[in-house]
Amino acid sequence: MKNHLSNLAKIAISAGLIFILLTQLDTRAIAANLAAAHRGWALITFLLFAFSIILRAARWKVLLDSLGVFVPLRLLSRWYYIGAFFNTLLPTGFGGDVVRMMHLTQYSRQAPSAVGTVIVDRFLGILVLLALGALALPLARTEIPLWVTTFVLGLFLAAAGGFWLLRRERLVMGLKRRLLARLPPGPRVRIEKWGWVRPLYIALQGYDRRTLLKALFASLVFNIVWILVNITAGLSLGVQVSLVDYLVFVPLVSLALLAPSFGGVGVRELSYVGLFTQVGVSSETAFAMSVIIYAVTVATGFIGGALLLWQNLVHVRGLDDEPTSR
């Protein structure tokens, strides 16, 4: 019941933001912008976004390989695409992560490692995103509100500190024991029965420095491609702003998408309008730009849907190419 209420709240937030924006913008101008969009640049935007999924899968493979869980990149990419499909249907950006956990667990039979790599994969992406945002803020041509700067820097420091903490198993386990000692008997017993907790922490902390650097580099490449996705989306609408503007705005938009909403709808559009209008882009063009980004996101999700359908048909026919690893 609680999850249903949360999902309804996210849908309401997205619908409310879209309604507010559309009542203040010229919908005919938005439609005209979309109709006049350059199809070549729009296609490149879609191809770059689809390619970025493979980059995410490559980052995930780096983490898995270091744990001795060897999965072909084509399977990891397929699971990522299928996860993107679920992200377009569920009122949460983390639905796809659950799907990837399920596929990997069925493939490897190593549930703690599966959960750990998905969490670390997601976390490293956010960490690099926060670092880019923090580094780009001083380059902004427009004045960024102090609370935004403080928020981004605070999140980056918290994420970096959390990563440092997760790398220290003894400290984490010591804090866990102290916490359990303060809990009433009922909750303490239930938590102590979570047999996957310790293996999960080992999975989160068990990467060597070289592995982490490779994964962080993969995250950096992905975020560069994500910035290119936004640049080509802007070019499809004739948006002419500097590279620095994209370096500042794209990480801020991505961070905003972590806020509760249905697939980022509403939050995405509000962010594009709020940021790009500060550098001379009209509100209607900025809104149209966010629509193109959402359109390529949905289109990529449809690729995942097709792969899911194909995968299920193959499984029914007994031709499944995902054997359990030894």
C-alpha positions in Angstrom: 0.0 0.0 0.0 2.8 2.3 0.9 4.5 1.7 -2.5 1.3 2.4 -4.3 0.9 5.7 -2.5 4.5 6.6 -3.3 4.0 5.8 -7.0 0.8 7.8 -7.1 2.7 10.7 -5.5 5.4 10.6 -8.2 2.8 10.5 -10.9 1.0 13.5 -9.3 4.3 15.4 -9.1 5.1 14.8 -12.8 1.6 15.7 -13.9 1.5 18.8 -11.8 4.9 20.1 -13.0 3.9 19.5 -16.7 0.6 21.2 -16.2 2.2 24.3 -14.6 4.8 24.6 -17.3 2.3 24.2 -20.2 0.0 26.8 -18.7 2.9 29.3 -18.8 4.4 28.4 -22.2 3.2 28.8 -25.8 2.3 25.2 -26.7 2.1 26.1 -30.4 5.7 27.4 -30.3 6.7 24.1 -28.7 5.0 22.1 -31.4 6.5 24.3 -34.1 10.0 23.7 -32.6 9.5 20.0 -32.5 8.1 19.9 -36.1 11.1 21.9 -37.4 13.7 19.8 -35.5 16.6 18.6 -37.7 16.0 14.8 -38.2 19.7 14.1 -38.7 20.7 15.6 -35.4 17.7 14.0 -33.7 18.8 10.6 -35.1 22.4 11.1 -33.8 21.0 12.0 -30.4 19.1 8.7 -30.4 22.2 6.7 -31.5 24.4 8.3 -28.9 21.9 7.6 -26.2 21.5 4.0 -27.3 25.4 3.7 -27.3 25.6 5.1 -23.8 23.7 2.1 -22.5 26.5 -0.1 -23.8 29.0 2.1 -22.0 27.1 1.5 -18.8 27.2 -2.2 -19.4 31.0 -2.0 -19.9 31.4 -0.3 -16.6 29.3 -3.0 -15.0 31.4 -5.7 -16.6 34.6 -4.2 -15.1 33.1 -4.6 -11.6 31.8 -8.2 -12.3 35.1 -9.4 -13.8 37.0 -8.2 -10.8 34.8 -10.5 -8.6 35.2 -13.5 -11.0 31.7 -13.3 -12.4 32.4 -13.3 -16.1 29.3 -12.3 -18.2 29.5 -11.5 -21.9 29.1 -7.8 -22.7 26.3 -8.6 -25.1 24.2 -10.1 -22.2 25.0 -7.2 -19.8 24.0 -4.7 -22.6 20.8 -6.6 -23.2 19.9 -6.5 -19.5 20.7 -2.8 -19.3 18.4 -2.2 -22.3 15.7 -4.3 -20.7 16.2 -2.3 -17.5 15.7 0.9 -19.5 12.4 -0.5 -20.7 11.2 -1.0 -17.2 12.4 2.5 -16.2 10.1 4.0 -18.8 7.1 2.1 -17.4 7.7 2.4 -13.6 7.4 5.6 -11.6 11.0 5.2 -10.4 14.5 5.4 -11.9 15.6 2.3 -10.0 13.2 -0.3 -11.5 15.8 -1.2 -14.1 18.3 -1.9 -11.4 16.0 -4.5 -9.9 15.6 -6.1 -13.3 19.4 -6.3 -13.8 19.8 -7.8 -10.3 17.3 -10.5 -11.2 19.0 -11.4 -14.5 22.4 -11.5 -13.0 21.3 -13.6 -10.0 19.7 -16.1 -12.3 22.8 -16.2 -14.5 25.5 -16.4 -11.8 23.7 -17.8 -8.7 25.7 -15.3 -6.7 23.1 -13.1 -5.2 25.3 -10.9 -2.9 27.8 -10.2 -5.8 24.9 -9.5 -8.1 23.3 -6.9 -5.7 26.7 -5.5 -4.9 27.8 -4.8 -8.4 24.5 -3.2 -9.4 24.7 -0.9 -6.4 28.3 0.0 -6.9 27.7 0.5 -10.7 24.9 3.0 -9.9 26.9 4.7 -7.2 30.0 5.3 -9.3 27.9 6.8 -12.0 26.4 9.3 -9.5 29.8 10.0 -7.9 31.3 11.0 -11.3 28.2 13.0 -12.1 28.5 14.9 -8.9 32.2 15.5 -9.5 31.5 16.9 -12.9 28.8 19.2 -11.6 31.1 20.4 -8.8 34.0 21.1 -11.2 31.8 22.8 -13.8 29.9 25.2 -11.4 32.8 27.8 -11.3 32.8 27.9 -15.1 29.1 28.9 -15.4 28.4 32.0 -17.5 25.3 32.7 -15.5 24.9 33.1 -11.8 24.0 29.8 -10.2 22.0 30.2 -6.9 24.0 29.7 -3.8 21.7 26.9 -2.5 22.3 24.9 -5.8 26.1 25.2 -5.4 25.9 24.3 -1.8 23.6 21.4 -2.5 25.8 19.9 -5.3 29.1 20.3 -3.3 27.4 18.8 -0.2 26.2 15.8 -2.2 29.6 15.3 -3.8 31.4 15.4 -0.4 28.7 13.1 1.1 29.1 10.6 -1.8 32.9 10.7 -1.7 32.8 10.2 2.1 30.3 7.4 1.8 32.5 5.7 -0.8 35.5 6.0 1.5 33.4 4.5 4.4 32.2 1.6 2.3 35.7 0.6 1.5 36.5 0.1 5.2 34.7 -3.1 6.2 35.9 -3.2 9.8 34.7 0.3 10.5 31.3 -0.5 8.8 30.9 -3.7 10.8 31.9 -2.0 14.0 29.2 0.7 13.4 26.7 -2.0 12.6 27.4 -3.8 15.9 27.0 -0.6 17.9 23.7 0.1 16.1 22.4 -3.3 16.8 23.3 -3.1 20.4 21.1 0.0 20.7 18.1 -1.5 19.0 15.2 -3.3 20.8 15.4 -7.2 20.7 12.7 -7.6 18.0 14.3 -5.4 15.3 17.8 -6.6 16.2 16.9 -10.2 15.7 15.3 -9.5 12.3 18.3 -7.6 11.1 20.8 -10.2 12.4 18.9 -12.8 10.3 19.8 -10.9 7.1 22.5 -13.4 6.1 23.3 -11.5 2.9 24.4 -8.4 4.7 28.1 -9.3 5.3 28.6 -10.8 1.8 27.0 -7.7 0.4 29.4 -5.5 2.2 32.3 -7.7 1.0 31.1 -7.2 -2.5 30.9 -3.5 -2.1 34.3 -3.2 -0.6 36.2 -5.9 -2.4 37.4 -4.0 -5.5 41.1 -3.1 -5.9 42.2 0.4 -6.9 42.8 -0.5 -10.5 39.2 -1.9 -10.9 37.7 1.2 -9.4 39.8 3.5 -11.6 38.7 1.6 -14.7 35.1 1.8 -13.6 35.4 5.5 -12.8 36.9 6.1 -16.2 34.0 4.3 -17.8 31.6 6.5 -15.9 33.5 9.6 -17.1 33.2 8.4 -20.7 29.5 7.8 -20.3 28.9 11.2 -18.8 30.8 12.8 -21.7 28.6 10.9 -24.2 25.6 12.1 -22.2 26.7 15.7 -22.6 27.1 15.0 -26.4 23.5 13.7 -26.3 22.3 17.0 -25.0 24.5 19.0 -27.5 23.1 17.1 -30.5 19.5 17.5 -29.1 20.2 21.2 -28.9 21.6 21.3 -32.4 18.5 19.6 -33.7 16.5 22.7 -32.5 19.1 25.2 -33.6 20.3 25.9 -30.0 23.6 27.8 -30.0 25.2 27.9 -26.6 28.7 27.2 -25.5 30.2 23.9 -24.4 30.7 25.3 -21.0 27.0 25.8 -20.6 26.4 22.2 -21.3 29.2 21.1 -18.9 27.4 23.1 -16.2 23.7 22.4 -17.0 23.7 18.7 -18.0 25.1 17.4 -14.6 22.5 19.7 -12.8 19.7 18.3 -14.9 20.9 14.7 -14.2 21.0 15.4 -10.5 17.5 16.9 -10.6 16.2 13.7 -12.2 17.0 11.9 -8.9 14.1 13.8 -7.4 10.8 11.9 -7.0 8.9 11.8 -10.3 7.5 9.4 -13.0 10.5 8.7 -15.1 11.8 12.2 -14.6 8.8 13.7 -16.4 8.2 17.2 -15.2 11.4 17.5 -13.4 13.4 17.2 -16.6 11.3 19.8 -18.4 11.4 22.2 -15.5 15.2 21.8 -15.3 15.8 22.5 -19.0 13.5 25.5 -19.0 15.0 26.9 -15.8 18.6 26.5 -16.8 18.8 27.1 -20.6 16.7 30.2 -20.6 19.4 31.8 -18.5 21.7 31.7 -21.5 19.3 33.1 -24.1 17.3 30.0 -25.1 13.6 30.6 -25.3 11.4 28.7 -22.8 9.5 26.9 -25.6 12.8 25.8 -27.3 14.2 24.6 -23.9 11.0 22.6 -23.3 11.2 21.1 -26.8 14.8 20.1 -26.1 13.7 18.2 -23.0 11.0 16.5 -25.0 13.5 15.2 -27.6 15.7 13.9 -24.7 12.7 12.1 -23.3 11.7 10.8 -26.7 15.1 9.1 -27.3 14.9 7.7 -23.7 11.5 6.1 -24.5 12.7 4.9 -27.9 15.7 3.2 -26.2 13.3 1.7 -23.7 11.4 0.2 -26.6 14.6 -1.5 -27.8 14.7 -3.1 -24.3 11.1 -4.1 -24.6 11.8 -5.8 -28.0 14.9 -7.6 -26.5 12.8 -8.8 -23.5 10.1 -10.2 -25.9 12.8 -11.9 -27.9 14.5 -13.3 -24.8 11.2 -14.7 -23.5 10.5 -16.3 -26.9 13.9 -17.9 -27.0 13.5 -19.2 -23.5 10.2 -20.8 -24.3 11.7 -22.5 -27.3 14.5 -23.9 -25.1 17.2 -21.9 -26.9 18.2 -19.7 -24.0 21.7 -18.3 -24.4 22.1 -17.4 -20.7 23.4 -20.6 -19.1 24.2 -20.5 -15.4 27.9 -19.8 -14.8 29.9 -22.3 -12.9 
